[in-house]
């Protein structure tokens, strides 16, 4: 098939969850189909990798990303708009024009939009199309509503939630099929849709992991190191890290005084005082996190808000690093408490789980073995690619091209 694919995330290099998903699905689809690929870039250095995409796709068009940088004017516009503020701030006329040019120039069999932000540019396109959701924004904002704060802050969060729900509903209804990364997310999307305002199909296209990570050998293991991965510039990650430092880490330190907590990922323009106060090591962005993850005693994922599934957990499992997560942090990947990971939502219980793993090599080894078997059986990227192929077939009635 001839496919038009639009992505919010520039997939090369695949250094975060969003990029990883696009990269692996794009590679798999490119083996079967003729692809014209349009993407935003997140950084000028992305341009160094355009040639890699050119080896996969018939055509590659790159547009400088429109980051969410609120302005007073857009704030007023957003207040009286049914669209979320981020949608207004990040809209790109250049991308809209490029998409229109592609649709006018070529006859595509189908189109795929990776994330809702990319989906906006296909809402009115008259061809079979799929919206791929790596995260259900409505679920994310719904959890934010429950947070504390001033009456004004609570009102703003609730307004954002209401707008996000309506926005996702309208966007999903404009597509022939919508994909989610897990059955839990698929059910969240199903709640938004009604028979009068619904796409034809909701599919699960799970996240995956590079199974080659299972062959990685750690150069240096540190039994006292606890690690968390992911950019702190993402609010859900920041909230989780602060929660861990303030409410969980002290309990761990009481039991293991020389335990060390390391956070990888970008942290520009954020308040790092909660981490410096707790004695946390912030590495910043790392080109290769395998040595740090594989060499740590435990990966912690203490998420309290957010949606989707955590590729960081799948990667840690493939690398053989045991995981302690909240119920939300481990959602969507079928982990079982004390079998493939340890799950705890209470801060004291979470701390106890981390301490258990750091003190019990046998438990660490058992969880690592079970977790590797789990990801090998359920989360190879080939399964994800086949699920996306099935979704394509459902809206076109065509088999894949070999």
PyMOL commands that set and color helices and strands:
alter all, ss='L'
color gray80, all
select helices_A, chain A and resi 17-30+44-54+72-79+85-90+93-105+116-122+137-145+151-173+183-192+211-215+235-255+273-277+290-294+311-319+347-359+361-378+381-396
alter helices_A, ss='H'
color red, helices_A
select strands_A, chain A and resi 2-7+34-41+59-64+110-114+129-132+177-180+201-204+222-228+260-264+281-284+296-301+323-325+342-343
alter strands_A, ss='S'
color yellow, strands_A
deselect
rebuild
show_as cartoon
